[in-house]
């Protein structure tokens, strides 16, 4: 019997890659792609475990799931960094480079002295 590809194996791999890339876009695309990749990979893994001799491309599923988990972790870290920047620097300073430099100097002076 000919082996068939696992359902959504290529999609899981692509979503895993997108989750790592998307974590830098205010973390939301990375988080969404990562969660979808992990959920689809879990379903595909369950299908593969029932009859592993019938399916191929399990490597894509594993790689996509790992990248999805990494993308979720990076998205959460980036979200907290962004939250910290807004809390300590201010949203108006993030949008204005000169004001940001001024606020960063104030933070450095406060830490030094």
N, C-alpha and C positions, 0 to 999 in steps of 0.2 A: 504494500500500500504506500502511496506517495505521501510524503509529509506536507502538511499545509502550514502556512504562516499563522502565528498566533494573532488573534484579532487585535487590531490597533497597535501592533508592536512598533511600527515606524512612527505612528502618531505619538506614542509614549516617549520615544527617543527625542523627537522634535520638541515636544512640550518640556521635557527635561532640560534641553539646551536653552529653550526660550525662558525658562524660569531663572536660569543663571544670568542670562543677558538682561532680562527684564527687571531684575532686582534693583538696578540702578535708576530706574524710571519711577522714582518715588515709591518703590517697593511693591506697589499694587499689582502690576502685570506679572512680576516674578512670583508673587504669592499665589495668584490665581492659577497660573500655568503649573506651578509646582504641586499644588493641591490636586489639580485635575490629573497630572501625570502619576502621582502616587496612587490615587484612587483607581485609575485605569490599570496601572501596573499590578495592583493587588488583585483585581478581577482576572487579569490575564494570567497571573501566577496560579491562581486557584484552578483555572481551566487547564493549565499546563500540568499541574500536579495530578490531575485526574487521569491523564493519558499522555505522558511525556513522549512516548514513541510516535505519536501522531502529529506532533507540532515541531516547528523549527523557529528560529529567531528569538529564542528565549534570552539570548545575550542582549539584544536591543531592549527588552523589557527590563532586565536587571540594570543596565546602564541608565536607562531613562528614569527608573525609580530612584537610583542613587543621585542622579543629577537633580531630580525633583526635590529630594530631601535637602540637598545642598542649597538649591535655589530658595527653598522655604526658609532655611536658616539664615542665608545672606539677606533675604528680604526683611526678616524680622530685625536683624542687626542694623540694616540700613534705616529701617523705620525708627528705631530708637535713637540712632545718630541724628536723623532729621528732627526728631522730637526734641532732642537735647539742643540742637542748633537753634530751633525756633524759641525754646524756653530761655536760653542764655543770651542769644544774640538778637533775637527779634525778627519777625517776618519782614518788616520794612528794611532792616539791614541786609537781609539775605538778597533782596531785590536790588539794592543800591551798593555797588562795590566800594565807593568812598566811605559811606556810612559803616560798612562792614569793617573796613580797615581801622576806622576810628574806634569802633566797639572792641575789636580784637586788641588794639593797643591798651584800651581801658582794662580789659581782662588781664593782660600780661602785667600791667603796672600793679593791679590789685594782688596778683599772685606773688610778685617780687617784693612788695613792700608793705 
